[in-house]
């Protein structure tokens, strides 16, 4: 394995939380720690995305977002990583496939908010993602009911693991998914950016 990639022993249960983290905030920490506890994960890796260079209004520079996330994530079981930049992937399906090649005996779980489950069937190669890794869904304000009745939830209903057995998710053969209801935390990166722009504008 490459020296510039994180170490992960065989059998480790690792949650993957992708996003721009622009900026990282306490809401990210909140759902991460809830996911670790409820899905019984050993670690959660924050996959800080490189961003799209074609977008005029892209995220802040990767190094800046990585530094901010590491400053916030004090839990030693949260690993902030730019692994997508290192292995040269942008799309979630490619990232997961790449990680599984590098770590063939690690049990990865893809983590997402309930709002993302609602639109998951519009993701690039979403069915491939679901066939590769179990998916842990974290309920967020106003999205639990729409997520439960989303097209993806209906299509994968037979693969759903009840919330009472969420701890079994990492050891489940995909497709498998479970949605947990967590204490609500309404912080968002967009709201933080808007407040910062309001103060400096």
C-alpha positions in Angstrom: 0.0 0.0 0.0 1.2 3.5 -0.8 2.8 5.3 2.1 0.7 8.5 1.6 -2.6 6.6 2.2 -4.1 5.9 5.6 -3.4 2.6 7.3 -6.4 0.4 7.9 -6.0 -3.2 9.1 -8.2 -6.1 7.7 -11.6 -6.3 9.2 -11.8 -2.7 10.3 -15.2 -1.1 10.0 -14.8 2.3 8.4 -17.6 4.8 7.5 -17.0 7.1 4.6 -18.4 10.6 4.7 -17.8 12.6 1.5 -18.4 16.3 0.9 -16.7 19.6 0.2 -16.6 20.5 4.0 -16.7 24.1 3.0 -16.4 24.7 5.8 -16.5 21.7 8.2 -18.7 22.4 11.2 -20.1 20.9 14.4 -22.9 19.3 12.5 -20.4 17.1 10.6 -18.9 16.1 14.0 -22.4 15.4 15.4 -23.5 13.1 12.6 -20.1 11.4 12.5 -20.1 10.5 16.1 -23.7 9.3 16.0 -22.9 7.2 13.0 -19.9 5.6 14.7 -21.9 4.8 17.8 -25.1 3.5 16.1 -23.5 1.7 13.2 -20.7 0.4 15.4 -17.9 1.7 13.2 -14.2 1.8 14.2 -13.5 5.0 12.3 -15.1 7.5 10.0 -13.0 9.0 7.2 -14.0 12.4 6.0 -13.4 12.4 2.2 -12.8 16.1 1.5 -13.5 16.4 -2.2 -11.0 18.2 -4.5 -13.8 20.3 -6.0 -14.7 20.9 -9.6 -12.2 23.2 -11.3 -14.7 24.0 -14.1 -17.1 25.7 -11.6 -16.6 29.5 -11.3 -17.8 29.5 -7.7 -16.0 26.4 -6.5 -15.2 25.6 -2.9 -12.3 27.1 -0.9 -8.8 25.6 -1.7 -8.5 22.0 -0.7 -5.6 22.6 1.8 -7.7 25.3 3.5 -10.7 23.0 3.9 -8.5 20.1 5.1 -6.9 22.3 7.7 -10.3 23.6 9.0 -11.7 20.1 9.2 -8.7 18.7 11.1 -8.8 21.6 13.5 -12.5 20.8 14.2 -12.4 17.0 14.3 -10.7 16.3 17.6 -12.0 12.7 18.0 -9.1 10.4 17.2 -11.5 8.0 15.4 -12.3 10.7 12.8 -9.7 10.8 10.0 -9.8 13.9 7.7 -8.3 12.9 4.3 -7.8 14.1 0.8 -7.7 10.6 -0.4 -9.8 11.3 -3.5 -7.2 13.8 -4.7 -4.5 11.3 -4.0 -6.0 8.4 -5.9 -7.4 10.6 -8.6 -11.2 10.1 -8.3 -14.1 12.5 -8.2 -17.2 10.4 -8.6 -18.4 8.4 -5.6 -18.6 5.1 -7.5 -15.0 5.5 -8.6 -13.8 6.4 -5.1 -15.4 3.4 -3.5 -14.0 1.1 -6.2 -10.6 2.6 -5.7 -10.7 2.2 -1.9 -11.9 -1.4 -2.2 -8.9 -2.2 -4.5 -6.5 -0.6 -2.0 -8.1 -2.0 1.1 -9.8 -5.3 0.0 -10.4 -6.6 3.5 -11.7 -3.4 5.1 -15.5 -3.2 5.7 -16.5 0.2 4.3 -19.9 1.8 4.9 -21.0 4.8 2.8 -22.6 7.5 5.0 -25.1 10.1 3.8 -27.8 12.3 5.1 -31.4 11.4 4.6 -31.7 14.4 2.1 -29.1 12.6 -0.1 -31.1 9.4 -0.1 -34.0 11.3 -1.6 -31.9 12.1 -4.7 -29.6 9.1 -4.6 -31.2 7.5 -7.7 -29.9 10.5 -9.7 -26.3 9.9 -8.6 -23.9 8.6 -11.2 -23.9 4.8 -11.1 -25.9 4.8 -7.9 -26.9 1.2 -8.2 -23.2 0.2 -8.4 -22.5 2.1 -5.2 -25.4 0.3 -3.5 -24.0 -3.1 -4.7 -20.5 -2.3 -3.5 -21.0 -1.1 0.1 -23.7 -0.9 2.8 -25.2 2.5 3.2 -25.8 4.2 6.5 -28.4 7.0 6.3 -28.5 9.7 9.0 -31.9 11.4 9.4 -31.7 15.2 9.2 -34.2 17.9 9.9 -37.3 17.6 7.7 -35.9 14.7 5.6 -36.7 11.5 7.4 -40.2 11.0 6.0 -39.3 12.0 2.4 -36.3 9.6 2.6 -38.4 6.7 3.8 -40.7 7.1 0.8 -38.1 8.0 -1.8 -37.6 6.1 -5.0 -34.4 4.7 -3.8 -35.9 3.5 -0.5 -38.7 1.8 -2.4 -36.3 0.1 -4.8 -34.1 -1.1 -2.0 -36.8 -1.9 0.5 -35.9 -5.6 0.7 -32.3 -4.6 1.6 -33.3 -2.4 4.5 -32.0 -3.2 7.9 -34.2 -1.9 10.8 -32.9 0.8 12.9 -32.8 -1.6 15.9 -30.2 -3.6 14.1 -28.2 -0.7 12.7 -25.1 -2.1 14.4 -25.1 -5.0 12.0 -24.8 -2.8 8.9 -21.0 -2.9 8.4 -21.1 -6.7 8.4 -24.0 -7.0 6.0 -23.6 -8.0 2.4 -24.6 -5.2 0.0 -27.1 -4.1 -1.1 -27.9 -3.2 2.5 -28.9 0.1 4.1 -30.2 1.4 7.4 -31.5 4.8 8.5 -30.9 6.1 12.0 -32.8 8.9 13.7 -30.4 11.1 15.6 -30.9 14.2 17.8 -31.3 17.1 15.3 -28.5 19.5 14.5 -29.4 22.1 11.9 -25.9 23.5 11.2 -24.9 23.6 7.6 -21.9 24.7 5.6 -24.0 26.9 3.4 -25.5 28.7 6.4 -22.0 29.3 7.9 -20.8 30.7 4.6 -23.8 32.9 4.3 -23.2 34.4 7.8 -19.5 34.9 7.0 -20.3 36.7 3.7 -22.9 38.8 5.5 -20.3 39.9 8.0 -17.6 40.7 5.5 -19.8 42.0 2.7 
